[in-house]
Structures are given as C-alpha cells and as structure tokens.
Amino acid sequence: MNWMAWTLPSALFFITIAGILLTMTVFEILKPCVERKGFLPISTTRGDRLFIGLLSSAYIHLLFLGITDLSIWIPFALSVFWLAILLRWG
C-alpha cells in the first residue's frame, strides 16, 4: 500500500469510523430505533443523525483549517461536542 502515506492520525481516524459503524450496527440490532423529531427540521433515526454529524464535523474541520492555522485539536473537540449534541438531541 505504497500509494497512501498511513500515519497514526489517519489510521486512528479510519479505525474510529469503523468502530462507530460497528457499535451503531450492534446497537441497532439490540435496540431498534424509531424516527423522532429533535431540534433538526426533519424526523431522523440514529443512523441519520450519525451521518449528519460526521458530515457537519468534516465541514467544521474544513472551515477551521480555511480560516486559521491553529491546532487541529480545537476543531476536533468542537466536532466531538457537536456530534454528542446531535446524537442526543438532534
């Protein structure tokens, strides 16, 4: 796999995403969810909120990288916080 430079952060990122998907799959099998309406303007399931959270976290990172040159840990913390809020009350 010489075409990609696997660094520890990139490996951790993909391992974390795989772990989240595995956890969500097991959780869905054990306790199936129903659509509900939170603060988002649409009715969503857990999977919908996870997808919206991951997509918006990518935008948070891109926006932060585009407007500043501070540490990447700041948008990471914001993204984790946003994802937790979205999964709980979205």
Secondary structure, 3 states (H helix, E strand, C coil): CCCCCCCHHHHHHHHHHHHHHHHHHHHHHHCCCCCECCCCCCCECHHHHHHHHHHHHHHHHHHHHHHCCCCCHHHHHHHHHHHHHHHHHC
